[in-house]
Amino acid sequence: MFNGEIVRNNRSEFGLMNLDGSYQQAEKELNQYRISEEDFVDIYTQDMVDKDTEKASQLRNKFSKRNTPEEERAKKFATIFESILNVQAELGNWLGSETMITPTSLYDDYINHVDMIVEIEQEEFVSSHIGLAIDATFSNNLEKKFIEIKEGITVGKMAEIKYFKSSNGDFKGKLSNIPRAVITADVETIKELLELQAAKNKDALNNHWIQFQILEQLMTQINFFQEYAEKCQQEALVKKLKTTHAIISKIYKERVAAIDDFGKRDSANDNILQHLKMFF
């Protein structure tokens, strides 16, 4: 699926990597495998698809123009992190050997605020073919995302994906009420991952501790969301979140059995925990 090649030529404030070059290559990687709205003309009509793609394009341009230099830098780091996760989910089984991860359409990225959709096949969880909607972000942009998730749970809603095709081809269309979670890492971790990728150090990448931070972030968030859904008496969401937590916990145990988790976490992990206090 992903070739995992990110080319860098010169040094910059980003260490061995040029941030702009790494970002451009990451976008190229993601766009190559991103779900295309044009593949859904048979479901939504050409007119609707055209309107959706235009709306996403306008939002993308609007955000790009109004972003501060700091926000643009954060966006670049988030995109690089997203690309690495997409590569390593397949090549390194970071999210388990029975997991597929796909970049969402630009519409679902900019309108529904979901970067990736995770499909998880677990025989003991018969309803778990579609697993998680993931928002990969840089650690300084969390509050707004968690407020949105909390407000959705309050009224009984989770993530929506308008343009989705399952990896095995048995589903095409819209997904509703998919558990959504945020994953993040700090600059030093992303830099380290890129350096390993540039050196083509596959073993170090496949065994990197960040996979445990990601799984831990997912388990922790889903647990908080489940407890909050119970408080809001959203039983349908509680059931789905409970199953999702069980699946991610099982994947974590499988990864720990294969690779030692030495407990290393970066500063972004603490940032996640601080923001989750709003669900108390």
C-alpha positions in Angstrom: 0.0 0.0 0.0 2.4 2.7 1.2 6.1 2.7 0.1 7.1 4.7 3.2 9.7 6.8 1.3 10.1 10.4 2.4 12.9 12.2 0.6 14.8 15.0 2.3 17.8 16.9 1.0 19.0 19.5 3.4 19.2 20.4 7.1 16.8 22.8 8.7 15.3 23.6 12.1 13.7 20.2 11.8 17.0 18.4 12.2 18.0 16.2 9.3 14.7 16.8 7.6 13.4 19.8 5.7 9.9 20.3 7.1 8.3 21.6 3.9 9.8 18.7 1.8 8.7 16.1 4.3 5.2 17.6 4.5 4.9 17.6 0.7 6.0 14.0 0.4 3.6 13.0 3.2 0.7 14.7 1.4 1.6 12.9 -1.8 1.7 9.6 0.0 -1.7 10.2 1.6 -3.4 11.5 -1.5 -2.3 8.4 -3.4 -4.4 6.2 -1.2 -7.1 8.7 -0.1 -10.7 7.8 -0.7 -12.0 9.7 -3.8 -15.4 11.3 -3.8 -15.6 10.6 -7.6 -15.9 6.9 -6.9 -19.3 7.5 -5.3 -21.2 9.1 -8.2 -23.3 6.0 -8.5 -24.5 6.6 -4.9 -24.7 10.3 -4.5 -24.9 11.6 -8.1 -22.3 13.8 -9.9 -23.9 17.0 -8.8 -23.8 16.1 -5.1 -20.2 14.9 -5.4 -19.2 18.1 -7.2 -20.8 20.2 -4.5 -19.1 18.3 -1.8 -15.6 18.4 -3.4 -16.0 22.2 -4.0 -17.1 22.7 -0.4 -14.1 20.8 0.9 -11.7 22.7 -1.4 -13.1 26.0 -0.3 -12.6 25.1 3.4 -9.1 23.9 2.7 -8.2 27.2 1.0 -9.9 29.2 3.7 -8.0 27.5 6.5 -4.7 27.7 4.7 -5.1 31.5 4.2 -6.2 32.3 7.8 -3.8 29.9 9.6 -1.0 31.6 11.6 2.5 30.4 10.9 2.3 28.3 14.1 -0.9 26.7 12.9 0.6 25.9 9.5 3.6 24.3 11.1 1.3 22.2 13.3 -0.6 21.1 10.3 2.5 20.0 8.6 3.6 18.0 11.6 0.2 16.4 11.9 0.2 15.4 8.2 3.7 13.9 8.5 2.5 11.9 11.6 -0.6 10.8 9.7 1.5 9.5 6.8 3.9 7.6 9.0 1.0 6.0 10.8 -0.6 4.9 7.5 2.7 3.4 6.5 3.4 1.6 9.8 -0.1 0.4 10.3 0.5 -1.9 7.3 4.2 -2.5 7.3 4.8 -2.6 11.1 1.3 -3.8 12.3 1.2 -0.9 14.8 -2.5 -1.3 15.2 -2.5 -5.1 14.9 -2.2 -7.6 12.1 -5.9 -7.6 11.3 -6.3 -3.9 10.9 -6.5 -1.8 7.8 -6.3 2.0 7.8 -7.3 4.3 5.0 -7.0 8.1 4.6 -10.5 9.6 4.3 -11.8 11.8 1.4 -11.0 15.5 1.6 -14.7 16.0 2.3 -14.6 13.8 5.4 -11.3 15.3 6.4 -12.5 19.0 6.3 -16.3 18.6 6.9 -16.4 15.6 9.3 -13.0 16.1 10.8 -11.8 12.6 10.4 -8.3 11.9 8.9 -8.4 8.1 8.8 -10.8 5.3 9.1 -9.7 2.1 10.7 -11.1 -1.3 9.8 -10.6 -4.0 12.4 -11.3 -7.7 11.8 -11.8 -9.6 15.0 -13.7 -12.9 14.8 -14.9 -12.8 18.4 -16.4 -9.3 17.8 -18.9 -9.9 15.0 -19.9 -6.3 14.7 -16.4 -4.9 14.6 -15.6 -4.8 10.9 -15.6 -1.0 11.0 -13.6 0.2 14.0 -12.5 3.8 14.5 -12.5 7.2 13.0 -9.1 8.7 13.8 -8.0 12.4 13.9 -4.2 12.6 13.8 -3.1 15.9 15.1 -0.2 17.9 16.6 -0.3 18.2 20.3 -1.1 21.9 20.5 -4.5 21.6 18.9 -6.6 19.3 21.1 -9.2 21.3 23.0 -11.5 22.1 20.1 -11.4 18.5 19.0 -12.4 17.1 22.4 -15.1 19.7 22.8 -16.6 18.5 19.5 -16.4 14.9 20.5 -18.0 15.7 23.9 -20.8 17.7 22.4 -21.6 14.9 20.0 -21.8 12.2 22.7 -24.0 14.5 24.8 -26.7 14.4 22.0 -26.0 10.7 21.0 -23.8 11.2 18.0 -20.3 10.1 17.1 -18.3 10.4 13.9 -19.9 10.3 10.4 -18.1 9.2 7.2 -19.9 10.1 4.1 -17.5 8.5 1.6 -16.3 5.1 2.6 -15.3 1.9 0.9 -14.4 -1.2 2.9 -11.0 -2.8 2.0 -12.7 -6.1 1.1 -15.3 -4.4 -1.1 -18.4 -5.5 0.8 -19.5 -2.0 1.8 -19.7 1.3 0.0 -21.4 4.4 1.3 -22.0 6.3 4.5 -21.0 5.4 8.0 -22.7 6.9 11.1 -21.9 6.9 14.8 -18.4 5.6 14.5 -16.2 6.1 17.6 -13.8 8.9 17.0 -10.5 9.4 18.8 -7.5 11.7 18.6 -3.9 10.5 18.4 -0.9 12.8 18.7 2.9 12.9 19.2 5.3 15.7 19.9 7.9 17.2 17.6 10.8 15.2 18.9 9.0 11.9 18.3 7.9 12.8 14.8 11.5 13.9 14.1 12.8 10.6 15.4 10.4 8.6 13.3 11.3 10.6 10.1 15.0 10.0 10.7 14.4 6.3 11.0 12.3 6.3 7.9 15.0 8.3 6.0 17.6 5.7 7.1 15.2 2.9 6.1 15.6 1.3 9.5 12.5 -0.9 9.2 13.2 -2.9 12.4 13.4 0.2 14.6 10.2 1.6 13.0 8.3 -1.6 13.4 9.3 -1.9 17.0 9.1 1.7 17.9 7.5 2.6 21.3 5.1 5.2 19.7 2.7 2.3 18.7 2.1 1.7 22.4 1.5 5.4 23.0 -1.1 5.4 20.1 -2.9 2.3 21.4 -2.8 3.7 25.0 -4.3 7.0 23.8 -7.0 5.1 22.0 -7.9 2.9 25.0 -7.8 5.8 27.4 -10.0 8.1 25.3 -12.6 5.4 24.4 -12.8 4.6 28.2 -13.5 8.2 29.0 -16.0 8.5 26.2 -17.8 5.4 27.3 -18.1 6.7 30.9 -19.4 10.0 29.6 -21.9 8.3 27.3 -23.1 6.3 30.4 -23.5 9.6 32.3 -25.5 11.0 29.4 -27.6 7.8 29.1 -26.6 7.2 25.5 -26.9 3.4 25.7 -26.4 2.8 22.0 -23.1 4.7 22.1 -22.1 2.9 25.3 -22.4 -0.5 23.7 -20.4 0.5 20.6 -17.7 2.2 22.7 -17.4 -0.8 25.1 -16.9 -3.1 22.1 -14.3 -0.8 20.6 -12.4 -0.6 23.9 -12.3 -4.4 24.1 -10.9 -4.6 20.6 -8.2 -2.0 21.1 -7.2 -3.6 24.4 -6.9 -7.0 22.7 -4.7 -5.5 20.0 -2.5 -3.8 22.7 -2.0 -7.2 24.5 -1.1 -8.8 21.2 1.5 -6.1 20.4 3.0 -6.4 23.9 3.3 -10.1 23.5 5.2 -9.5 20.3 7.3 -6.4 21.3 8.1 -5.2 24.8 6.4 -2.0 25.9 9.0 -0.2 28.1 6.5 2.5 29.0 8.1 5.4 27.2 5.7 8.2 26.3 6.2 11.7 25.0 4.9 15.1 26.2 1.9 14.9 23.8 0.6 12.0 25.8 0.4 14.1 29.0 -1.4 16.8 26.9 -4.1 14.2 25.9 -4.6 13.3 29.6 -5.0 16.9 30.6 -7.7 17.6 28.0 -9.6 14.5 28.9 -10.4 16.0 32.2 -13.3 17.9 30.5 -15.1 14.5 30.4 -15.2 14.2 34.2 
